[in-house]
């Protein structure tokens, strides 16, 4: 299974924000640390804000920070939210799979595997991903100038 790019970026942003919980981080600082275009990162940050995981502060000295309680958010639940209703394989679409009408069991088996992947992430929290010793690496990567 492969996560979409926005989910990957979202997890990395949350890890950096959790490691720097006392700091306001700018979109530019985060984009540089995560090595993604600013506009793409801004969209991901907006989605995380809507999910209640990041707080944003507007203005000249504004930025984003981890929301209260977000460190205890389940990574499995977060990945489900960010990935949406996507499946590992697409049976319908522009070119529907000819096996989908023949009682193919692949889709069902892959749904079970996908859910097992999410279930294995359910007990993991955002805070655990940013905890020491990883925290030290994140702080080095996110060594933002103030």
C-alpha positions in Angstrom: 0.0 0.0 0.0 1.2 3.5 -0.8 0.0 6.7 0.9 -0.8 9.7 -1.2 1.6 12.5 -1.1 -0.7 14.8 0.9 -1.0 12.1 3.7 2.8 11.7 3.8 3.3 15.5 4.0 0.6 15.8 6.7 2.2 13.2 8.9 5.6 14.9 8.6 4.1 18.3 9.4 2.4 16.9 12.5 5.6 15.3 13.6 7.5 18.5 13.2 4.8 20.5 14.9 4.7 18.0 17.8 8.4 18.1 18.2 8.3 21.9 18.3 5.0 22.2 20.3 6.0 25.5 21.9 6.8 27.2 18.7 4.8 28.8 15.9 6.1 27.4 12.6 5.6 29.3 9.3 4.4 27.7 6.1 7.7 28.6 4.5 9.7 27.0 7.3 7.6 23.8 7.1 7.8 23.7 3.3 11.6 23.9 3.5 11.9 21.3 6.2 9.6 18.8 4.4 11.0 19.8 1.0 7.7 20.4 -0.8 6.3 23.4 -2.6 4.8 26.1 -0.4 1.4 26.0 -2.0 1.0 22.3 -1.7 2.1 22.4 1.9 -0.4 25.2 2.6 -3.3 23.0 1.4 -2.2 20.2 3.6 -1.9 22.5 6.6 -5.4 23.8 5.9 -6.7 20.2 5.9 -5.0 19.5 9.2 -6.5 22.6 10.6 -10.0 21.6 9.6 -9.4 18.2 11.2 -8.5 20.0 14.4 -4.9 18.9 14.5 -3.2 22.2 13.8 -3.9 25.7 15.1 -3.2 28.7 12.9 -2.3 32.2 14.0 -2.7 34.9 11.4 -0.6 38.0 11.0 3.0 39.1 10.7 4.2 36.9 13.5 1.8 34.1 12.7 2.2 30.5 11.9 1.0 27.1 12.9 1.4 24.8 15.9 0.1 21.5 17.0 -3.4 21.8 18.4 -4.2 20.8 22.0 -4.8 17.0 22.1 -3.5 16.4 18.6 -0.4 14.6 20.0 -2.7 11.8 21.2 -4.5 11.5 17.8 -4.4 8.0 16.3 -2.2 7.7 13.2 -4.5 5.1 11.8 -7.5 7.4 12.2 -5.5 10.3 10.7 -4.4 8.2 7.7 -8.0 7.1 7.1 -9.1 10.7 7.2 -6.4 12.0 4.9 -6.6 9.1 2.4 -10.4 9.3 2.2 -12.4 6.5 0.6 -9.5 5.5 -1.7 -8.9 1.8 -2.4 -5.7 0.0 -3.2 -7.0 -0.8 -6.7 -9.6 0.9 -8.8 -12.1 -1.4 -10.3 -14.3 1.2 -11.9 -13.3 4.4 -13.6 -12.4 5.5 -17.1 -11.4 1.9 -18.0 -13.4 -0.5 -15.7 -11.7 -3.8 -15.0 -13.4 -6.6 -17.0 -13.0 -8.9 -14.0 -15.2 -6.8 -11.8 -18.4 -8.4 -13.3 -17.0 -11.9 -13.1 -17.0 -12.1 -9.3 -13.4 -11.2 -8.8 -12.3 -11.5 -5.2 -9.2 -9.3 -5.4 -10.9 -6.1 -4.4 -12.4 -7.6 -1.3 -9.1 -9.2 -0.3 -7.3 -5.9 -0.8 -9.9 -4.0 1.3 -9.2 -6.4 4.1 -5.5 -5.9 3.8 -5.9 -2.1 3.7 -8.0 -2.1 6.9 -5.4 -4.4 8.6 -2.8 -1.7 7.6 -4.9 1.0 9.3 -5.6 -1.1 12.3 -1.9 -1.6 12.8 -1.5 2.2 12.9 -4.5 2.8 15.2 -2.5 2.4 18.5 0.3 4.7 17.3 -0.1 8.4 18.2 1.3 11.5 16.6 3.1 12.2 19.9 4.8 8.8 19.8 6.1 9.5 16.3 7.8 12.7 17.5 9.1 11.3 20.8 12.8 10.8 21.6 15.1 9.8 19.9 13.2 10.8 16.8 12.5 14.1 18.4 16.1 15.1 18.2 16.3 14.3 14.5 13.1 16.3 13.9 14.4 19.2 15.8 17.6 19.1 13.7 15.6 18.9 10.5 13.3 21.7 11.6 16.0 23.9 13.1 14.2 27.1 12.0 15.6 30.5 12.4 13.6 32.7 14.7 
